[in-house]
Amino acid sequence: MENTSPLISIIIPAKNEGDNVRTTLHSLYSTKSNYSFETIVINDGSTDNCCDFLRTDPKFQVNLIHTSGIGPANARNLGAKNALGDFLFFCDAHLEFEDWWIDHLLEPMITGKTDAITPAIGSINDANFIGYGQTLTSNLRTIWNGKQNECFETAVLPGGCFAIKKTTFFAVGGFETGFNKWGYEDVELSIKLWLFGHSCHVQPNVKILHRFRESHPYEAIYEDFYYNFLRTAFLHFSTSQIQKCKKLVVHGDPEKIEKQLLNTGITKQRESYFQKRKYTADWYFRKFKIHF
């Protein structure tokens, strides 16, 4: 007998995905699960008609939301605001799923083992690649964790596929709303979750496949990435750590970015976060042996 509770909301942002939305949904609806779920697709200003089939294809019962290009962080936030489920599954629009993936990701959250969880992520294009959550290098760029046999803690939840308790997501304010369009949104959310006293895990016994691309099907400039990178630092790091981050900016002027950030009211947001958080950035770096 099908278990209809808790309801899962699967949130898929899409921008110029070609046929990927169709193939991802076909895989999603072809897999087995004991849980009911809804699917929310955010068509974030696509110009290639990648979501048009959803208006007429009866196979997919999808809540389709159109936006004008608000970026991946805010597109995911919009999906979450429209979600009816108790658990949010954020998925890229270029994935392949296996049977029972929903059930096996859900179980550690239901039992209270974790607040957010990611599966092992393999590559559609490279059968030899598989990553198990991510951590950060000494210059705060993401690298994949190696395999462990059981569910384990991870510094970073890859944005391509992870699940989180809805209450936890909104308790920390979701994805950062002040980001420019592209970059670092999954890292900032992961850091925020840990600092606010929540936990993030990898379920290595569940694997989804991801289509890794050499370029974005939309404009993605590195100045946006480094703006988001420094915004993360200003929100969560110590003053000395912010100065170290400014030296890591390769594209763009860090002093100019700092002025832009200070004009957004980030100081008040930083103070609010420092009051709410349970741990410091130093604790996070020590916990995951990140030599920063």
Backbone as a ProteinNet text record, in pm:
[ID]
protein_1_A
[PRIMARY]
MENTSPLISIIIPAKNEGDNVRTTLHSLYSTKSNYSFETIVINDGSTDNCCDFLRTDPKFQVNLIHTSGIGPANARNLGAKNALGDFLFFCDAHLEFEDWWIDHLLEPMITGKTDAITPAIGSINDANFIGYGQTLTSNLRTIWNGKQNECFETAVLPGGCFAIKKTTFFAVGGFETGFNKWGYEDVELSIKLWLFGHSCHVQPNVKILHRFRESHPYEAIYEDFYYNFLRTAFLHFSTSQIQKCKKLVVHGDPEKIEKQLLNTGITKQRESYFQKRKYTADWYFRKFKIHF
[TERTIARY]
84.8	0	88.2	57.1	139.3	129.2	245.1	250.8	246.7	146.3	129.8	184.8	241.2	296.1	429.5	530.7	527.8	538.2	485.7	492.4	628.3	681.9	810.6	785.1	854.8	850.7	984.2	980.7	1101.4	1106.4	1213.4	1224.5	1336.1	1301.1	1395.4	1402.5	1508.9	1527.2	1580.2	1536.8	1579.2	1600.6	1709.9	1736.2	1810.6	1743.1	1802.9	1860.9	1777.9	1822.3	1800.3	1750.5	1727.6	1630.5	1669.5	1583	1603.6	1691.2	1724.6	1606.9	1522.7	1407.5	1319.5	1294.4	1210.2	1272.9	1401.4	1465.2	1477	1501.1	1508.3	1373.6	1266.8	1133.3	1093.7	1130.9	1101.5	1168.7	1294.6	1364.4	1298.6	1264.5	1202.2	1073.1	987.2	856.4	861.9	978.3	993.2	1048.1	1096.5	1157.2	1053.5	1087.5	996.3	1019	909.1	915.7	788.3	799.6	681.1	617.3	675.8	627.8	569.7	465.9	411	499.4	499.6	576.8	511.4	538.9	502	629.8	615.9	730.5	705.4	801.5	795	912	882.2	985.3	981.7	1096.4	1105.6	1177.7	1104.2	1161.4	1216.1	1346.7	1406.3	1453.3	1357.2	1388.5	1452.9	1416.7	1474.1	1433.6	1523	1494.1	1492.3	1503.1	1511.2	1387.1	1282.1	1154.5	1167.9	1264.9	1292.9	1179.9	1091.3	982.5	846.2	841.2	712.2	630.8	696.4	624.1	538.1	571.3	496.9	355.5	330.3	195.2	97.6	151.2	63.3	84.5	197.1	227.6	156.4	58.7	-18.2	57.4	174.2	247.7	301.8	328.2	394	300.2	269.1	189.2	286.2	312.3	417.1	360.1	402.3	374	482.8	448.9	546.1	537.2	649.8	656.6	753.4	708.7	794.2	850.2	981.2	1045.3	1126.3	1175.1	1241.6	1393.3	1446.9	1591.3	1643.3	1598.6	1632.8	1754.6	1808.8	1927.2	1894.9	1991.5	1965.1	1927.2	1986.6	1953.9	1809.1	1771.9	1635.8	1531.2	1569	1475.7	1442.8	1544.5	1521.2	1438	1467.1	1386.8	1240.5	1216.2	1078.4	1009.4	1081.6	1025.1	988.6	1077.5	1051.9	928.9	912.4	797.9	665.6	670.7	550.6	534	624.6	623.2	522	454.6	358.1	418.7	534	591.9	662.1	687	763	913.3	950.7	1091.5	1111.7	1217.9	1248.5	1365	1344.9	1450.8	1488.6	1606.1	1652.6	1732.9	1691.8	1754.3	1782.7	1899.4	1927.1	1836	1828.3	1740.6	1812.1	1923.1	1997.9	2048.3	1952.5	1983.6	1916.9	1972.7	1908.2	1901	1786.8	1762.1	1754	1767.5	1752.3	1631.5	1581.2	1468.8	1501.4	1402	1406.7	1502.3	1549.7	1642.9	1575.9	1449.2	1376.8	1367.8	1329.8	1309.7	1437.9	1549	1675.9	1736.3	1707.6	1751.1	1662.2	1536.4	1440.8	1462.5	1501.2	1506	1593.8	1717.6	1798.2	1740.3	1661.6	1598.1	1478.7	1401.1	1284.5	1326.8	1437.1	1482.9	1564.4	1587.5	1657.7	1808.4	1861.5	2007.3	2068.8	1994	2047.4	1934.3	1973.2	1877.2	1875.9	1986.3	1998.2	2092.3	2067.3	2142.7	2155.2	2268.9	2294.8	2330.8	2296.9	2338.9	2480	2534.2	2651.7	2610.9	2700	2668.1	2769.3	2719.6	2803.2	2783.9	2856.8	2852.1	2783.2	2689.6	2624.7	2727.5	2827.7	2924.4	3049.4	3071.8	3194.5	3161.4	3156.8	3116.6	3215.4	3337.5	3439.4	3434.1	3354.3	3350.1	3232.6	3259.2	3153.6	3206	3125.8	3163.6	3065.2	3114	3033.7	3028.9	2945.9	2945.7	3075.8	3088.4	3206.2	3264.2	3389.1	3452.3	3521.7	3602.2	3666.1	3818.4	3885.5	4030.4	4078.5	4209.4	4265.6	4230.5	4190.4	4143.7	3991.2	3927.4	3780.9	3707.6	3768.4	3699	3655.9	3548.9	3492.6	3571.5	3584.8	3637.2	3548.8	3546.2	3460.2	3523.5	3437.7	3482.1	3498.4	3582.8	3591.4	3479.4	3472.7	3364.6	3386.6	3278.1	3272.2	3154.9	3157.2	3058.1	2921.5	2918.2	2791.3	2767.2	2647.4	2609	2710.8	2761.9	2865.4	2846.5	2908.1	2895	2973.4	2921.2	2988.8	2989.1	3099	3110.8	3017.6	2999.1	2920.1	2822.9	2699.4	2597.1	2600.6	2634.3	2632.9	2492.2	2482.4	2351.2	2278.8	2351.2	2289.1	2183.1	2196.3	2095.4	2116.3	2021.6	2021.5	1880.4	1856.8	1726.5	1743.7	1642.4	1651.1	1512	1507.3	1381.2	1333.7	1205.7	1152.7	1168.4	1144	1156.1	1299.5	1396.3	1536.3	1571.4	1523.9	1553.5	1507.1	1385.1	1333	1388	1431.4	1489.7	1618.6	1692.9	1818.4	1800.5	1679.4	1653.2	1671.3	1686.7	1700.3	1830.7	1833.1	1950.1	1964.9	2087.1	2114.6	2047.4	1962	1883.5	1961.9	2074.6	2150.6	2259.4	2263.4	2365.9	2338.8	2447.1	2432.5	2393.5	2374.3	2299.9	2364	2496.7	2558.9	2673	2676.4	2794.3	2788.7	2834.7	2863.9	2739.8	2622.3	2500.6	2490.6	2537.1	2530.7	2633.9	2749.8	2851.2	2800.9	2746.7	2697.8	2588.7	2494.7	2386.9	2442.6	2538.9	2596.5	2668.2	2748	2815.8	2714.1	2611.1	2507.4	2437.4	2408.1	2343.5	2429.8	2557.8	2647.3	2663.4	2683.2	2705.1	2581.2	2463.5	2339	2299.7	2385.4	2363.2	2293.1	2283.3	2220.8	2329.1	2287.9	2385	2356.1	2463.2	2455.5	2530.8	2468.7	2527.8	2525	2605.6	2604.9	2547.6	2457.1	2410	2480.1	2592.5	2674	2610	2504.8	2439.8	2325.2	2312.3	2218.5	2300	2279.4	2354.5	2259.5	2278.4	2211.5	2319.8	2281.7	2376.1	2349.2	2456.5	2449.5	2521.9	2465	2530.9	2622	2751.9	2848	2879.7	2869.6	2885.3	3012.1	3071.6	3193.4	3163.9	3041.7	3003.9	2857.1	2817.3	2678.4	2595.6	2469.2	2382.6	2320.5	2383.3	2338.2	2460.8	2447.3	2560.6	2600.1	2725.6	2777.5	2915.2	2925	3051.3	3117.5	3249.8	3324.3	3315.1	3287	3269.1	3151.4	3046.1	2931.8	2973.2	3051.7	3098.3	3175.5	3268.4	3351.5	3274.3	3173.1	3083.6	3015.2	2962.6	2896.3	2994	3115	3220.6	3249.1	3267.9	3294.9	3171.9	3055.1	2933.4	2924.4	2958.3	2961.9	3059	3177.1	3277.5	3226.6	3166.8	3117	3002.8	2927.7	2815.8	2860.4	2968.4	2997.3	3137.5	3232.8	3371.8	3419	3533	3594.6	3656.1	3692.2	3750.4	3879.9	3964.3	4090.6	4064.6	3963.2	3929.4	3873.2	3800	3750.1	3867.1	3968.3	4085.4	4156	4163.5	4222.9	4140.7	4008.5	3920.5	3937.4	3955.1	3973.5	4096	4199.8	4321.6	4301.5	4193.2	4164.5	4079.4	4036	3953.2	4039.8	4007.6	4084.4	4018.9	3887.6	3812.8	3733.6	3761	3693.9	3783.9	3742.3	3817.3	3758.3	3833.3	3777.3	3736	3808.5	3770.6	3638.5	3620.5	3494.8	3379.8	3404.6	3302	3266	3366.1	3338.3	3247.2	3273.7	3188.1	3045.5	3033.1	2899.8	2828.1	2900.1	2840.6	2795	2878.3	2844	2722.6	2698.5	2581.6	2452.7	2463.1	2343.2	2286.7	2346.3	2300.5	2352.6	2464.5	2516.8	2564.3	2602.1	2650.2	2541.8	2419.4	2308.7	2278.7	2286	2262.5	2370	2492.9	2604.6	2582.3	2545	2521	2409.2	2303.8	2193.1	2237.9	2319.5	2369.8	2460	2544.9	2635.6	2559.3	2445	2362.5	2291	2253	2174.2	2259.6	2381.8	2459.2	2508	2533.4	2581	2732.4	2791.4	2934.5	2996.1	3127.6	3200.5	3257.1	3304.2	3367.2	3493.1	3566.2	3684.4	3647.4	3536.3	3488.4	3461.7	3396	3362.7	3490.2	3587.8	3711.8	3786.4	3787.7	3853.8	3782.3	3650.7	3570.9	3599.6	3609.9	3628.5	3772.9	3863.6	4006.2	4035.1	3969.5	3991.1	4099.6	4212.7	4329.2	4323.7	4238.6	4220.4	4264.9
-119.5	0	124.4	220.7	339.3	425.8	469.6	561.5	703.7	780.9	913.5	1023.7	987.4	1088.1	1039.1	1123.3	1265.4	1290.4	1401	1437.2	1499.1	1461.5	1514.7	1613	1724.4	1821.2	1817.4	1781.7	1777.4	1905.9	1983.2	2117.6	2118.8	2154.1	2148	2283.8	2361.4	2483.3	2449	2521.8	2492.1	2621.4	2627	2741.1	2691.8	2696.7	2656.6	2515.6	2422.2	2284.3	2193	2246.4	2160.6	2048.7	1925	1809.4	1751.2	1812.2	1755.2	1751.7	1852	1853.1	1732.3	1704.8	1590.8	1458.4	1439.7	1312.6	1297.5	1407.4	1402.4	1364.1	1424.9	1392	1249.6	1206.4	1068.4	970.8	997.4	911.7	918.2	1039.3	1056.9	977.6	988.3	923.4	774.9	727.7	585.3	506.6	575.5	506.7	472.3	373.2	324.1	397.5	419.8	479.9	446.6	434.4	414.7	545.8	656.3	787.3	865.4	940.6	1032.8	1156.5	1221.2	1344.3	1435.3	1563.1	1661.2	1709.2	1760.1	1811.1	1955.9	2040.7	2182.8	2214.3	2263.2	2304.4	2456.3	2520.4	2665.1	2694	2742.6	2777.7	2920.2	2929.3	3056.9	3137.2	3185.2	3271.8	3201.3	3075.6	3000.8	3063.1	3054.9	3105.8	2994.4	2868.5	2757.3	2667.8	2713.1	2638.9	2502.9	2488.4	2356.9	2305.7	2393.1	2350.9	2356.2	2393.4	2410.8	2282.3	2166.8	2040.2	2012.9	2074.6	2049.5	2105	2195	2251.1	2151.7	2056.1	1967.9	1819.8	1783.3	1641.7	1590.1	1500.6	1453.7	1356.6	1307.7	1209.8	1272.2	1402.6	1467.1	1566.2	1537.8	1629.8	1723.5	1836.9	1926.2	2064.9	2124.2	2264.8	2346.1	2408.8	2482.5	2630.7	2687.3	2827.9	2898.7	3008.6	3083.8	3207.4	3229.1	3349.5	3414.1	3534.1	3612	3599.1	3509.9	3493.7	3544	3483	3529.4	3457.6	3359.9	3289.1	3163.8	3072	2940.8	2946	3036.5	3043.3	3086.1	3195	3245.5	3159.9	3092.1	2999.6	2884.1	2832.3	2724.1	2774.1	2896	2952.8	2966.1	3008.4	3022.4	2886.9	2784.8	2650.6	2606.6	2635.8	2597.5	2669.1	2796.1	2872.6	2816.1	2752.9	2694.4	2546.7	2492	2348.4	2314.6	2203	2153.8	2047.4	1994.6	1881.3	1918.2	1816.9	1832	1822.5	1765.9	1749.1	1802	1880	1941	1867.7	1821.8	1756.1	1850.2	1910	2000.2	1920.1	1928.7	1849.5	1936.8	1918	1980.4	1920.5	1988	1944.5	1850.8	1791.4	1698.5	1581.6	1501.8	1389.5	1261.7	1148.5	1017.8	953.2	891.7	839.1	687.3	627.8	483.6	455.9	332.8	294.2	316.5	362.7	378.9	488.7	572.2	678.3	774.3	802.7	892.4	830.9	706.1	637.8	633.3	601.7	585.2	718.6	826.3	957.7	1008.9	972.8	1021.8	959.2	833.1	758.1	823.4	867.9	930.4	1061.2	1131.5	1254.4	1223	1121.6	1083.1	1033.4	960.1	903.1	1001.4	1121.8	1223.9	1216.2	1134	1121.5	1246.2	1312.7	1430.2	1524.6	1648.4	1749	1765.7	1725.9	1739.4	1631.5	1584.3	1468.1	1470.3	1420	1411.6	1267.9	1222.8	1088.8	1091.2	975.1	967.3	1018.1	1093.1	1153.4	1105.9	1030.7	984.3	1070.8	1039.2	1116.3	1037.3	1099.6	1037.1	1012.5	1099.9	1094.5	1012.5	982.4	913.8	808.6	684.5	576.5	556.1	609.8	590.4	694.9	801.5	907.5	887.8	909.5	916.7	997.5	1091.3	1174.9	1157.2	1179.1	1153.7	1280	1375.1	1503.2	1576.5	1696.1	1776.2	1838.6	1879.7	1961.9	2076.5	2154.9	2272.6	2260	2314.3	2318.8	2437.7	2456	2567.4	2703.1	2706.4	2831.8	2834.6	2746.7	2743.4	2713.5	2629.9	2574.8	2432.6	2386.7	2256.1	2142.3	2033.5	1907.4	1795.1	1684.2	1573.4	1489.9	1442.6	1346.9	1208.5	1127.1	987	906.3	780	693.9	648.8	644.7	575.5	478.7	377.2	270.8	305.9	388.2	423.6	573.4	613.9	754.3	836.6	946.9	1024.2	1174	1252.1	1398	1454.9	1564	1629.9	1780.2	1844.1	1989.2	2063.7	2009.2	2077.5	1979.9	2023.8	1950.3	1999	1915.8	1960.5	2000.6	2118.6	2170.4	2087.9	2000.3	1921.3	1825.7	1776.9	1686.3	1673.7	1723.9	1700.3	1719.5	1663.6	1672.8	1737	1808.3	1879.8	1890.8	1887.7	1910.9	2052.8	2065.7	2197.9	2295.3	2247.4	2334.8	2384.7	2297.5	2336.6	2439.7	2417.4	2508.4	2649.8	2661.8	2795.3	2852.3	2766.3	2814.2	2891.9	2853.4	2923.4	3027.9	3044	3144.6	3099.6	2967.7	2915.7	2956.2	2949.8	2994.7	3146.2	3192.9	3336.1	3416	3511.1	3587.3	3702.7	3739.7	3852.8	3817.2	3691.1	3650	3705.9	3725.9	3744.2	3610.2	3605.5	3495.2	3358.2	3351.8	3219	3202.4	3086.8	3046.3	3050.6	2944.1	2931	2919.2	2909	2906.3	2780.4	2666.7	2544.5	2545	2607.6	2617.3	2705.5	2821.2	2913.4	2849.1	2781.5	2716.3	2608.7	2531.3	2424.2	2480.7	2584.8	2648.8	2701.3	2766.1	2822.6	2714.4	2602.9	2492.3	2444.7	2421.2	2373.1	2476.6	2603.4	2706	2728.2	2706.8	2725.9	2601.5	2499.2	2382.6	2266.5	2268.1	2157.8	2067.2	1954.1	1857.6	1821.5	1788.4	1752.1	1620.4	1527.2	1394.3	1350.3	1249.3	1177.4	1038.9	995.9	857.3	786.6	718	662.4	544.2	489.5	372.6	409.5	536.9	585.3	660.8	631.4	700.9	756	882.3	941	979.9	996.8	1036.6	1179.5	1253.7	1396.3	1421.1	1509.1	1544.6	1665.4	1639.6	1747.3	1812.5	1945.4	2017.5	2101.9	2117.1	2197.1	2345.7	2383.3	2524.7	2536	2653.8	2677.4	2712.5	2668.2	2705.6	2843.5	2925.2	3062.1	3142	3272.4	3356.9	3332.4	3299.2	3277.4	3340.7	3454.8	3527.6	3510.4	3504	3476.6	3591	3712.4	3822.5	3794.4	3730	3692.7	3589.5	3491.9	3388.2	3450.4	3540.7	3597.8	3697.5	3760.4	3841.9	3752.6	3639.7	3546.5	3487	3460.8	3408.9	3506.5	3633.3	3732.4	3760.1	3751	3769.5	3660	3538.2	3428.6	3459.7	3508.9	3542.7	3651.5	3756.8	3866.9	3822.4	3723.6	3676.4	3585.7	3510	3401.2	3400.7	3469.9	3454.7	3569.1	3547.1	3652	3758.6	3871.9	3981.7	3938.4	3864.7	3819.7	3719.9	3636.2	3540.4	3611.3	3718.8	3798.2	3854.6	3904.4	3958.9	3851.1	3729.6	3618.9	3587.4	3593.2	3566	3671.9	3797.8	3904.7	3878.6	3817.7	3786.6	3670.9	3596.7	3483.2	3521.8	3647.2	3692.7	3707	3631.2	3629.9	3719	3716.8	3796.9	3903.4	4029.5	4138.4	4203	4321.4	4399.6	4376.1	4312	4280.4	4403.7	4515.7	4638.2	4693.1	4685.6	4729.7	4640.2	4508.1	4414.3	4442.1	4470.3	4499.7	4621.6	4726	4845.2	4811.8	4728.6	4686.9	4611.2	4521.9	4442	4529.8	4623.8	4710.4	4797.4	4823.9	4902.7	4821.6	4690	4603.9	4577.6	4637.1	4610	4479.8	4433.2	4302.6	4303.1	4421	4427.2	4383.6	4428.8	4388.4	4239.9	4189.8	4047.7	3965.2	4010	3943.2	3940.1	4054	4060.8	3966.6	3959.5	3869.1	3724.4	3688.4	3551.8	3517.6	3610.8	3585.1	3564	3628.9	3610.1	3475.2	3429	3306.5	3180	3191.9	3071.6	3006.2	2878.5	2798.6	2782.9	2784.2	2762.2	2873.7	2885.4	2983.4	2917.1	3000.6	2947.5	2868.6	2912	2836.6	2694.4	2680.9	2546.7	2463.8	2521.3	2451.1	2404.3	2493.8	2457.3	2347.6	2356.5	2250.8	2117.4	2122.7	2000	1919.4	1989.9	1921.6	1928.9	1967.8	1970.1	2049.6	2164.5	2256.1	2355.2	2352.6	2431.3	2570.5	2652.9	2789.3	2890
0	0	0	-83.1	-95.8	28.3	76.2	188	133.3	171.4	114.2	203.6	317.8	407.9	462	467	433.6	283.7	240.4	100.2	70.1	-41.6	-87.1	-199.9	-196.1	-304.7	-377.5	-504.2	-586.7	-668.6	-647.2	-704.1	-807.4	-931.1	-1042.9	-1111.8	-1090	-1168.9	-1306.9	-1407.2	-1544.4	-1621.5	-1694.9	-1783.3	-1905.7	-2019.8	-2147.9	-2141.6	-2099.1	-2076.7	-2196.5	-2307.4	-2423.4	-2389.8	-2420.3	-2394.3	-2254.5	-2174.1	-2044.2	-1947.3	-1951.4	-1860	-1885.8	-2011.7	-2048.4	-2003	-2029.5	-1992.6	-1840.6	-1770.4	-1623.9	-1564.9	-1613.9	-1563.4	-1600.3	-1718.5	-1758.5	-1662.6	-1627.5	-1532.5	-1395.3	-1350.5	-1219	-1207.7	-1307.2	-1300.8	-1334.6	-1376.9	-1406.8	-1288.1	-1184.7	-1071.6	-965.6	-883.9	-781.2	-649.6	-576.3	-443.7	-369.2	-238.4	-154.8	-112.8	-156.8	-113.8	-230	-199.6	-298.9	-305.6	-419.5	-432.6	-535	-519.1	-620.2	-687.5	-808.9	-882.9	-920.8	-887.3	-920.9	-1012.9	-1131.4	-1226.5	-1237.5	-1213.9	-1229.4	-1359.4	-1457.7	-1587.4	-1575.6	-1548.7	-1509.4	-1630.5	-1706.5	-1819.4	-1936.2	-1957.8	-2070.6	-2203.7	-2300.8	-2435	-2538.8	-2491.9	-2587.2	-2584.7	-2517.7	-2511.4	-2443.8	-2351.4	-2293.6	-2205.2	-2159.3	-2070.6	-2136.7	-2263.8	-2330.1	-2334.4	-2343.5	-2353.6	-2230.4	-2118.5	-1994.3	-1999	-2090.3	-2102.5	-2164.4	-2239.9	-2316.6	-2290	-2223.7	-2204	-2079.2	-2093.6	-1978.1	-1887.8	-1931.7	-1850.1	-1722	-1724.9	-1612.3	-1543.7	-1417.7	-1337.9	-1265.4	-1325.7	-1278.5	-1252	-1141.5	-1114.6	-1182.8	-1294.8	-1374.6	-1341.6	-1297.4	-1260.6	-1355.2	-1413.6	-1506	-1435.9	-1452.6	-1401.2	-1513	-1485.8	-1590.8	-1587.6	-1503.6	-1493.9	-1361.1	-1252.8	-1118.1	-1060.2	-1133.5	-1087.9	-1009.9	-999.8	-939.5	-792.2	-714.8	-572.1	-551.5	-615.6	-596.6	-666.7	-774.9	-839.1	-745	-677.3	-580	-461.5	-415.7	-306.8	-347.4	-469.4	-517.4	-522.2	-567	-565.2	-425.5	-329.4	-190.2	-134.3	-169.5	-120.1	-172.2	-288.6	-347.4	-314.3	-236.1	-206.6	-98.1	-117.3	-18.8	72.1	35.1	106.6	235.1	316.2	440.3	414.7	300.7	265.2	123.7	106.7	-22.1	-87.2	-208.7	-286	-400.4	-391.2	-496.1	-597.7	-723.1	-829	-950.9	-1011.4	-1140.1	-1246.4	-1359.4	-1468.1	-1564.9	-1521.1	-1608.2	-1524.3	-1472.7	-1384.6	-1432.9	-1387	-1402.2	-1264.2	-1233.6	-1099.4	-1100.9	-981.2	-964.5	-874.8	-879.9	-794.6	-647	-572.5	-427.4	-380.6	-472.4	-430.4	-332.8	-355.4	-264.6	-125.6	-119.5	8.5	90.3	23.2	94	137.9	65.7	111.5	224.6	219.8	318.7	455.7	458.7	584.9	692.2	662.1	767.5	819.4	738.2	785.5	873.7	835.9	915.8	1053.4	1059	1186.1	1269.7	1217.1	1293	1286.4	1195.9	1184	1122.2	1035.8	967.8	931.5	897.9	854.2	703.1	638.6	493.7	443	320.4	273.4	121.9	74.5	-68.6	-103.7	-223.7	-265.1	-321.6	-350.1	-436.1	-574.1	-636.7	-766.7	-869.8	-966.4	-1075.7	-1198.5	-1302.6	-1425.9	-1536.2	-1603.2	-1718.7	-1829.1	-1837.8	-1947.2	-1915.7	-1785.7	-1746.3	-1640.8	-1681.7	-1591.9	-1477.8	-1489.9	-1386.8	-1275.9	-1296.7	-1195.3	-1100.3	-970.4	-870.8	-751.8	-705.1	-592	-478.2	-356.9	-236.5	-150.3	-190.8	-123.3	-151.7	-95.4	-124.1	2.5	-8.1	94	23.3	98.2	42.2	50.7	-50.3	-51.8	31.8	38.4	114	54.1	-75	-134.1	-149.9	-75.2	-60.9	-191.1	-272.5	-389.3	-357.1	-420.4	-387.2	-451.7	-376.3	-429	-374.3	-445.7	-407.8	-296	-205.4	-104	-166.1	-102.9	-139.2	-75.1	-111.3	-64.3	80	155	283.1	275.6	356.4	341.5	397.4	500.4	563.4	552.8	589.7	588.9	669	610.1	678.7	655.4	744.1	739	620.7	563.9	453.5	475.4	436.5	452.7	359.2	238.5	135.4	70.9	58.6	-16.4	-161.3	-257.1	-397.2	-439.5	-500.8	-537.3	-641.4	-711.1	-817.2	-768.9	-644.6	-589.4	-439.2	-362.8	-218.7	-165.3	-46.9	18.2	155.2	199.3	326.1	388	519.9	588.4	556.5	525.7	491.5	608.4	730.8	847.3	862.9	836.3	845.1	739	617.8	506.6	538.5	588.1	616.7	746.9	838.2	963.7	939	835	804.1	693.7	644.5	543	400.6	379.7	244.2	178.8	46.3	-28.3	-14.5	-17.1	-2.9	-114.5	-75	-172.9	-235	-173.9	-224	-323	-365.7	-461.6	-600	-675.9	-819.2	-880.1	-1008	-1068.4	-1053.5	-1046.5	-1058.8	-960.3	-892.8	-821.1	-669.8	-606.9	-464.1	-375.9	-437.5	-355.1	-270	-320.7	-242	-128.7	-152.2	-47.2	66.8	32.3	136.9	219.6	155.1	229.6	321.5	274.6	355.2	477.9	457.3	570.2	670.6	619.5	706.7	787.5	724	795.4	911.1	885	990.7	1101.5	1065.7	1167.4	1253.4	1195.6	1269.9	1350.2	1348.8	1433.2	1367.1	1233.5	1160.2	1102	1049.3	997.9	852.7	780.6	639.1	620.1	551.8	534.5	387.8	360.6	232.8	257.2	169.1	169.4	53	80.6	-27.8	-98.7	-39.3	-98.8	-192.7	-220.1	-322.2	-426.4	-553.4	-658.4	-763.4	-794.9	-911.3	-1011.2	-1135.2	-1239.2	-1281.8	-1303.4	-1334.7	-1467	-1548.4	-1673.6	-1647.4	-1636.1	-1614.4	-1748.7	-1751.9	-1878.4	-1875.8	-1992.8	-2003.5	-2002.9	-2036.6	-2035.2	-1998.8	-1951.6	-1913.9	-2037.5	-2041.8	-2154	-2134.7	-2051.3	-2025	-1982.5	-1978.3	-1941.2	-1796	-1773.5	-1638.2	-1631.8	-1566.1	-1562.2	-1425.6	-1425.5	-1303.7	-1202.8	-1251.7	-1157.9	-1064.4	-1116.9	-1032.6	-928.3	-970	-878.4	-762.5	-794.3	-688.9	-602.6	-658	-574.7	-471.4	-516.9	-425.9	-325.3	-370.5	-283.5	-169.1	-202.2	-98	-13	-71.2	9.5	116.1	79	175.4	288.4	252.8	354.2	447.7	392.8	475.1	566.3	525	606.1	720	700.3	793.8	853.7	794.8	834.7	922.7	989.7	1071.2	980.5	1040	962.7	894.5	964.7	904.6	792	807.6	702.1	579.2	599.7	486.8	406.9	476.7	407.8	326.3	377.7	303.3	178.5	191.8	77.9	-30.4	9.1	-89.3	-175.9	-117.4	-192.6	-290.1	-272.6	-360.9	-481.3	-487.9	-599.9	-724.5	-826.7	-951.4	-1056.4	-1061.9	-1159	-1084	-1115.3	-1047.9	-943.3	-898.6	-801.3	-663.2	-571	-439.4	-360.2	-377.3	-305.6	-358	-488.7	-548.5	-504.5	-501.2	-456.2	-311.3	-228.4	-87	-73.5	-150.4	-146	-187.6	-291.6	-335.6	-224.6	-158.3	-51.9	64	102.5	216.1	185.8	58.1	19.4	16.2	38.5	36.2	175.3	277.3	413.2	469.4	415.8	456.7	601.5	654	792.7	890.4	868.2	956.2	942.3	819.1	797.1	866.5	859	925.7	1077	1134.5	1278.6	1320.2	1239.2	1268.7	1266.7	1166.6	1157.1	1275.2	1314	1424.7	1555.5	1569.4	1689	1688.2	1570.3	1558.2	1557.6	1511.2	1484.9	1614.6	1603.4	1716.6	1714.2	1595.1	1578.8	1494.7	1501.7	1420.8	1295.5	1203.4	1083.1	1117.6	1220	1263.5	1301.1	1371.1	1409.3	1284.2	1186.4	1061.4	990.6	979.7	911.2	987.3	1118.4	1197	1183.9	1189.2	1185.1	1057.1	946.7	818.2	767.2	858.6	825.3	698	689.2	577.5	620.8	556.7	599.5	537.8	598.1	547.6	654.6
[MASK]
++++++++++++++++++++++++++++++++++++++++++++++++++++++++++++++++++++++++++++++++++++++++++++++++++++++++++++++++++++++++++++++++++++++++++++++++++++++++++++++++++++++++++++++++++++++++++++++++++++++++++++++++++++++++++++++++++++++++++++++++++++++++++++++++++++++++++++++++++++++++++++++++++++

